[in-house]
Amino acid sequence: MSDEPTTENEKSPDLKARFKQLTQPIMDSLDSKIREQVDHRVDERVDQSLSARLSVIERAIADLDREVKELKKKASS
């Protein structure tokens, strides 16, 4: 070690680096958990939206199917 005293400016980056090194695993874990929760919620919302839209499309197809059957019935009579 040198005999020169270290200044606050020299200590600050070392302290910041050490703090970041100690907290990085915690931050990575939190980031991962938050990402999973967000992904899960987004997936749920997308599923709900698609389900609602598909049900509208299925009703429209059923209506069209009935109309086509009625038109075929009238045409064959």
C-alpha positions in Angstrom: 0.0 0.0 0.0 1.2 3.5 -0.6 1.8 6.1 2.1 -0.4 8.6 0.3 -3.8 9.1 1.7 -6.7 8.2 -0.5 -9.1 10.9 -1.4 -12.9 10.6 -1.4 -13.0 10.7 -5.2 -10.8 7.5 -5.2 -12.9 5.7 -2.6 -16.2 6.5 -4.2 -15.9 4.4 -7.4 -14.6 1.5 -5.4 -17.4 1.7 -3.0 -19.9 2.0 -5.8 -18.4 -1.0 -7.6 -18.5 -3.1 -4.4 -22.1 -2.1 -3.6 -23.1 -2.9 -7.2 -21.3 -6.3 -6.9 -23.1 -7.1 -3.7 -26.6 -6.1 -4.9 -26.4 -7.4 -8.4 -27.7 -10.9 -7.6 -30.7 -9.4 -5.7 -31.5 -7.0 -8.6 -31.2 -9.8 -11.1 -33.6 -12.0 -9.1 -36.1 -9.1 -8.7 -35.9 -8.3 -12.4 -36.5 -11.9 -13.3 -39.6 -12.1 -11.0 -41.0 -8.9 -12.2 -40.5 -9.9 -15.8 -42.3 -13.2 -15.2 -45.3 -11.4 -13.5 -45.5 -8.9 -16.4 -45.3 -11.7 -19.0 -48.0 -13.7 -17.1 -50.3 -10.7 -16.9 -49.8 -9.8 -20.6 -50.5 -13.4 -21.6 -53.7 -13.4 -19.6 -54.9 -10.1 -21.2 -54.0 -11.4 -24.7 -55.9 -14.6 -24.0 -58.9 -12.7 -22.8 -58.9 -10.4 -25.7 -58.5 -13.2 -28.2 -61.2 -15.2 -26.6 -63.6 -12.3 -26.7 -62.8 -11.6 -30.4 -63.0 -15.3 -31.3 -66.4 -15.6 -29.7 -67.7 -12.8 -31.9 -66.2 -14.4 -35.0 -67.7 -17.8 -34.1 -71.1 -16.2 -33.6 -70.8 -14.5 -37.0 -69.8 -17.8 -38.7 -72.7 -19.6 -37.1 -75.1 -16.8 -38.3 -73.6 -17.1 -41.8 -73.9 -20.8 -41.7 -77.6 -20.6 -40.8 -78.2 -18.1 -43.6 -76.5 -20.2 -46.2 -78.5 -23.3 -45.1 -81.8 -21.2 -45.4 -80.8 -19.9 -48.8 -79.9 -23.5 -50.0 -83.2 -24.7 -48.7 -85.1 -21.9 -50.5 -83.2 -22.5 -53.7 -83.9 -26.3 -53.7 -87.7 -25.8 -53.1 
